[in-house]
Amino acid sequence: MNYLSAFQKAKLGTSFCGFARILFKRKIGNISFWSVRYTENTVQLVLKKHIIDNYKSISKLSVGSIINFSGVKIATQKNKHSIEVRMIEKYFVFTGTMPDKFHGLSNEIRYRNRVLDLISSEDSFNFFKQISTTNQIVRSFLYKHGYREFNSGILHEVFEGGQAAPFSTLCNANKKTLYLSLTSELRLKELLIAGFEKVFEISQSFRNEGIDAIHSPEFSLLEFYAIQQNYKEMMVLVEEMVREVVQENNGRKEIECCDDTGVKYGISYKNSFKRISFSEAFEMYVGDYGECTLPKMIEKFPEMFYEGMPTFTWLMKVIEKFFVPNIVNPTFLIDLPSGMSPFAKVSFDDNVTERAFFIAQRLFVADIYSDENDSDKIRRTLEQQSCETGIQIKGDYLRALSFGLVKTAGVGLGMNRLFMLFLNKLPKNIKETILYPMI
């Protein structure tokens, strides 16, 4: 939805009026040029002394103040489309101090005082507009493909986040301990069991763990599931959706990025995304795939791996520490080892699952898989996992499976990671994608 604003599309001589906030001022003789935020865009106002009766007093207004104006669209001598003001009055006089354009605000102040950040930084303001647009594109895309949106709730009696650490709270009404949701997966799958064919949810998710450049205790998660689908078909859908998001945001199927030295380069999403198996990636970024065992990883990287690490944990660490930092172009990591998820269908050779990870620009963005729908297999796997980790078995889901689940596939996509793909002028930090992040 990379549409031009009404001001940009309007012809010269078109009338405009309304409220605007002053962002920047400069004066040349008897003419003042103001950059203002008007209709969610940065627009230049031209104030001429011989046209505006109250020019002397109004020109003294401080940056940050709000004015009410009317005028017509013109082109300046430098052909900059602007609004020549015919009438203007002050509405609110800002008496604080705005940050200077050169130094700006520290990241901590920006995160703690988001209003000031959005007013003073055009990059921040435009990026959150882009986030809103991306949410619209994703929803529209899924609606177009026949998906229904549901809200499965945030409070759960049983934490459905595997080995992740939960946030918990006490419900005063019934004295029960409840957990903030990390995933809507099982509840959405219960909707499939009940008869819905395609379902999705964009939910706030919570993980009571570390905070760093790519992890936040609170984040937005898109999950969608469909019957009569497999992980390969879902990969095609994810590729199509991401490509549409890039196109609608940028006007082309390419994202401009900067390396650590500030050199710009483009990442293309136009062609089919690369597919690479786990074993191939291990050979490329770690070493001999025959050494892809926990004892060997402990031997080679003792600071990173330790005895007793669950299969999912150490394999994910291999992916996050060795694969992801080396994958820049959009890529599907396929043929993942079995044992990483009790809900992913195992391939015929029992060594790999029908599962893929979408990775791009050194970010792990999405998890895609065919669902295991054999309730006996799931029960055995969950029981084994429960013995190893002490995690409570989700009995409600097993009871729901007794009604039968047909061939199904699903996707879990971190929306904040998707937003991070578009970060270029702002720091590559997940906090940039959250309006009010935890510091």
C-alpha positions in Angstrom: 0.0 0.0 0.0 2.8 2.4 -1.0 0.3 5.0 -2.1 1.1 8.7 -2.6 -0.6 11.1 -0.1 -3.5 13.3 -1.2 -1.1 16.2 -1.1 1.5 14.6 -3.4 -1.2 13.6 -5.9 -3.0 17.0 -5.9 -2.6 19.5 -8.7 -1.0 22.9 -8.3 -3.6 25.4 -7.0 -5.5 22.8 -4.9 -6.6 24.1 -1.6 -5.5 22.5 1.7 -6.4 23.3 5.3 -6.2 21.8 8.7 -3.9 21.3 11.8 -0.2 20.8 11.5 2.8 20.5 13.9 5.9 22.6 13.2 9.0 20.3 12.8 11.5 22.7 11.4 11.8 26.4 10.5 14.0 28.6 8.3 13.7 32.1 7.1 14.9 33.9 4.0 14.1 37.6 4.0 10.3 38.1 4.3 9.6 34.5 3.6 9.5 31.6 6.1 9.7 27.9 5.2 8.3 25.5 7.7 8.4 21.7 7.6 5.2 20.5 9.3 3.6 17.1 10.0 0.3 17.3 8.1 -2.0 14.4 7.3 0.6 12.0 8.5 3.2 13.4 6.0 6.0 16.0 6.2 4.9 18.9 4.1 6.6 22.3 3.5 4.6 25.5 4.3 5.6 28.8 2.7 4.7 31.8 4.7 5.0 35.2 3.0 4.9 38.5 4.9 2.9 40.4 2.3 0.2 37.7 2.3 -0.3 36.8 6.0 -1.6 39.6 8.3 -0.2 38.1 11.5 3.1 37.1 9.9 5.3 38.9 12.5 3.8 37.1 15.6 3.1 33.8 13.9 6.7 33.5 12.6 7.9 33.5 16.3 6.1 30.3 17.1 8.4 27.6 18.5 9.2 24.3 16.8 6.8 21.7 18.2 3.8 24.1 18.2 0.5 23.3 16.5 -1.1 25.6 14.0 -4.3 25.8 12.0 -3.9 27.0 8.5 -5.3 27.1 5.0 -3.5 27.6 1.7 -3.0 26.4 -1.9 -0.4 24.0 -3.4 2.5 25.6 -5.2 5.9 24.7 -6.6 8.8 26.7 -5.3 11.7 28.0 -7.4 13.5 24.7 -6.7 10.3 22.9 -7.8 9.6 21.6 -4.3 5.8 21.1 -3.9 4.6 23.1 -1.0 1.6 24.9 0.4 1.5 28.6 0.2 -0.3 29.7 3.4 -3.1 32.2 3.1 -4.4 32.1 6.6 -2.8 30.8 9.8 -3.4 30.9 13.5 -1.7 29.3 16.5 -3.5 26.5 18.2 -1.0 25.2 20.7 2.3 26.8 21.7 5.0 24.2 22.7 7.2 25.5 25.5 9.6 22.5 25.8 12.8 21.8 24.0 12.9 19.7 20.9 16.0 17.7 20.1 18.4 19.2 17.6 18.4 17.6 14.2 22.1 16.6 14.3 22.3 14.8 17.6 18.7 13.6 17.9 17.7 11.4 20.9 19.5 8.6 22.6 17.9 5.2 22.0 16.8 4.8 25.6 15.0 8.2 25.5 13.4 7.3 22.2 12.0 4.1 23.6 10.9 5.6 26.9 9.4 8.8 25.3 8.0 7.5 22.1 5.8 10.6 21.6 8.9 12.8 21.4 10.6 10.3 19.2 7.7 10.1 16.7 7.3 13.9 16.6 11.0 14.6 16.2 12.1 11.7 14.0 10.6 11.3 10.5 12.3 7.9 10.2 10.6 6.6 13.3 7.2 8.1 12.3 7.4 6.6 8.8 8.6 3.2 10.1 5.6 2.8 12.3 3.4 3.8 9.4 5.1 1.0 7.5 4.4 -1.4 10.4 0.7 -0.5 10.3 0.6 -0.9 6.5 2.4 -4.3 6.8 -0.3 -5.6 9.2 -3.0 -4.5 6.7 -1.2 -6.3 3.9 -0.8 -9.5 5.8 -4.4 -9.6 6.9 -5.6 -8.7 3.4 -3.4 -11.4 1.9 -4.8 -14.1 4.2 -8.4 -13.0 3.7 -7.8 -13.2 0.0 -6.6 -16.8 0.4 -9.7 -17.8 2.4 -8.4 -17.6 5.9 -10.6 -16.6 8.9 -9.2 -14.5 11.7 -9.8 -15.5 15.3 -8.8 -14.3 18.8 -7.9 -17.3 20.9 -7.2 -15.4 24.1 -4.0 -14.5 26.0 -4.6 -16.2 29.4 -4.0 -20.0 29.5 -4.5 -22.4 32.3 -1.7 -24.6 30.8 1.3 -22.9 29.3 1.6 -24.0 25.6 5.2 -22.8 25.0 7.2 -26.0 25.4 10.5 -25.4 27.2 10.2 -21.6 27.1 9.8 -19.7 30.4 6.3 -18.3 30.9 4.8 -15.2 32.5 2.3 -16.2 35.2 -0.4 -14.4 37.1 -3.0 -15.2 39.8 -6.6 -14.9 38.9 -8.3 -13.4 42.0 -11.8 -14.7 40.9 -11.0 -18.4 41.1 -7.5 -18.4 42.7 -6.0 -20.1 39.6 -2.5 -19.5 38.2 -2.8 -18.4 34.6 -0.1 -18.0 32.0 0.4 -15.4 29.3 0.2 -17.0 25.9 3.3 -17.7 23.8 1.5 -19.4 21.0 -2.0 -19.9 19.7 -1.1 -23.1 17.9 -3.1 -25.6 19.8 -6.2 -23.5 20.1 -6.2 -22.7 16.4 -5.7 -26.4 15.6 -8.7 -27.2 17.7 -10.7 -24.9 15.4 -9.6 -27.0 12.5 -10.7 -30.1 14.3 -14.1 -28.4 14.9 -14.5 -27.8 11.1 -12.9 -24.6 10.1 -10.6 -25.1 7.2 -8.3 -22.0 7.3 -7.6 -20.0 10.4 -5.2 -17.3 11.5 -4.4 -15.0 14.4 -2.0 -12.1 14.9 -1.5 -12.1 18.7 0.6 -10.6 21.4 2.9 -13.3 22.6 5.0 -13.5 25.8 8.2 -15.2 26.7 9.8 -14.6 30.1 13.4 -14.8 29.0 16.2 -12.5 27.8 16.1 -9.1 26.1 18.5 -8.4 23.3 18.6 -7.0 19.7 16.4 -9.8 18.4 14.4 -10.9 21.4 11.7 -9.2 23.5 9.6 -10.6 26.3 6.5 -9.3 24.4 6.2 -9.6 20.6 3.6 -10.0 17.8 3.2 -13.5 16.3 1.3 -14.4 13.2 0.1 -18.0 13.1 -2.0 -19.6 10.3 -3.1 -23.2 9.7 -5.0 -24.9 7.0 -6.3 -28.4 6.3 -5.4 -30.3 3.1 -2.0 -28.5 3.0 1.6 -29.5 3.6 4.7 -27.6 4.5 5.8 -27.2 0.9 2.5 -25.5 -0.1 2.9 -23.3 3.0 6.4 -22.3 1.9 4.9 -21.1 -1.4 2.3 -19.1 0.5 4.9 -17.5 2.8 7.1 -16.6 -0.2 4.1 -15.0 -1.9 3.1 -13.1 1.2 6.5 -11.8 2.0 7.1 -10.7 -1.6 3.7 -8.8 -1.6 4.7 -7.1 1.7 8.0 -6.0 0.2 6.4 -4.8 -3.0 3.6 -2.9 -1.3 6.0 -1.2 1.2 8.8 -0.3 -1.2 7.1 -0.1 -4.6 9.5 -2.9 -5.8 10.5 -6.4 -4.8 13.8 -5.3 -3.2 14.8 -4.0 0.2 17.7 -1.5 0.6 20.1 -2.4 3.4 23.3 -1.0 4.9 26.2 -3.0 6.1 28.2 -2.1 9.3 30.3 0.4 7.4 27.2 2.2 6.0 27.6 0.9 2.4 24.2 0.3 0.8 23.1 -2.8 -1.0 19.9 -4.4 -2.1 18.2 -7.7 -1.1 16.0 -9.0 -3.9 12.7 -10.8 -3.1 11.8 -11.1 -6.8 13.0 -14.6 -7.6 12.2 -17.9 -5.9 13.6 -18.1 -2.4 16.6 -20.3 -2.0 16.2 -23.7 -0.4 18.9 -25.4 1.6 18.8 -28.5 3.8 20.0 -28.5 7.4 22.8 -30.9 6.5 24.0 -28.7 3.7 23.9 -25.7 6.0 25.9 -27.5 8.6 28.5 -28.5 6.1 28.8 -24.9 4.9 28.8 -23.1 8.3 30.0 -25.6 11.0 31.8 -28.6 9.6 31.3 -32.3 8.8 27.7 -33.2 9.2 28.7 -36.5 10.7 29.8 -34.5 13.8 26.3 -33.0 14.2 25.8 -34.6 17.6 25.5 -33.0 21.1 28.8 -34.6 22.3 30.7 -33.4 19.3 29.2 -29.9 19.7 30.2 -29.8 23.4 33.7 -30.9 22.4 34.1 -28.1 19.8 32.1 -25.4 21.5 32.1 -26.0 25.2 31.1 -22.4 26.0 27.9 -22.9 24.0 26.7 -26.5 24.6 26.5 -28.7 27.6 25.5 -32.2 28.5 21.8 -32.9 29.0 20.6 -30.1 26.5 17.3 -31.1 25.0 17.4 -32.0 21.3 15.3 -28.9 20.3 17.5 -26.6 22.4 20.9 -27.5 21.0 19.7 -27.9 17.4 18.1 -24.5 17.6 21.3 -23.1 19.0 23.2 -24.5 16.0 20.7 -22.8 13.7 20.7 -19.4 15.5 24.4 -19.2 16.2 25.9 -20.6 13.0 23.3 -20.6 10.2 21.2 -17.5 10.6 24.1 -15.0 10.9 25.4 -16.2 7.5 22.1 -16.2 5.5 21.4 -12.9 3.9 19.2 -13.6 0.9 15.7 -15.0 1.5 16.1 -18.7 2.2 14.1 -21.7 3.4 16.1 -24.0 5.6 14.5 -27.4 5.0 14.9 -31.1 6.0 15.2 -30.3 9.7 16.3 -33.1 12.0 13.5 -35.0 13.7 13.0 -34.5 17.5 12.7 -30.7 17.2 8.9 -30.6 17.5 6.3 -33.1 18.7 3.8 -31.6 16.3 5.8 -31.7 13.0 5.3 -34.7 10.8 8.3 -37.0 10.4 9.4 -37.9 6.9 9.5 -41.5 5.7 13.2 -42.0 6.6 12.5 -40.9 10.2 15.6 -38.6 10.3 14.0 -35.4 9.1 10.7 -33.6 9.6 8.4 -31.9 7.1 9.5 -28.6 8.4 11.2 -25.5 7.2 12.5 -22.2 8.6 12.3 -19.0 6.7 15.5 -16.9 7.2 16.4 -13.6 5.5 18.8 -10.7 6.2 20.3 -12.7 9.1 17.0 -13.0 10.8 15.0 -16.2 11.6 11.5 -15.1 10.6 9.1 -18.0 10.3 8.6 -21.7 11.2 6.7 -23.8 8.6 5.6 -27.4 9.0 3.2 -30.2 8.2 1.3 -31.3 11.3 1.6 -34.7 12.8 -2.1 -35.7 13.2 -1.6 -39.2 14.7 -2.8 -38.8 18.3 -1.0 -41.9 19.5 2.4 -40.6 18.1 1.8 -37.2 19.6 0.9 -38.6 23.0 4.1 -40.8 23.0 6.3 -37.8 22.0 4.7 -35.5 24.6 5.0 -38.1 27.3 8.7 -38.6 26.5 9.2 -34.8 26.4 7.3 -34.5 29.7 9.7 -37.0 31.3 12.7 -35.2 30.1 11.7 -31.7 30.9 8.9 -31.9 33.4 6.5 -30.0 31.1 2.9 -30.7 31.7 1.1 -32.6 28.8 -1.6 -30.6 27.0 -4.5 -33.0 27.7 -7.1 -30.8 26.1 -5.4 -31.0 22.8 -5.1 -34.8 22.9 -8.8 -35.0 23.7 -9.5 -32.7 20.8 -7.4 -35.0 18.5 -9.7 -37.9 19.5 -12.3 -36.2 17.2 -9.8 -36.6 14.3 -7.6 -34.1 12.5 -7.1 -34.3 8.7 -3.9 -33.5 6.8 -2.9 -30.0 8.1 0.0 -27.6 7.8 0.8 -24.3 9.6 3.1 -21.3 9.9 4.3 -19.3 12.9 5.8 -16.0 11.7 7.4 -13.4 14.0 5.8 -10.1 12.8 8.5 -8.1 14.6 11.2 -10.0 12.7 9.3 -9.3 9.5 9.2 -5.6 10.4 13.0 -5.7 11.1 13.6 -6.6 7.4 12.8 -3.0 6.6 15.0 -1.4 9.2 17.8 0.5 7.4 18.1 4.1 8.8 17.1 2.9 12.2 19.1 0.5 14.4 18.6 -3.2 13.7 16.9 -3.8 17.0 13.6 -5.4 17.8 12.8 -2.5 20.1 12.5 -0.4 16.9 9.5 -2.4 15.9 7.6 -2.2 19.3 5.9 1.1 20.1 6.5 0.8 23.8 9.2 -1.8 24.4 10.6 -3.1 27.7 14.0 -1.5 28.4 
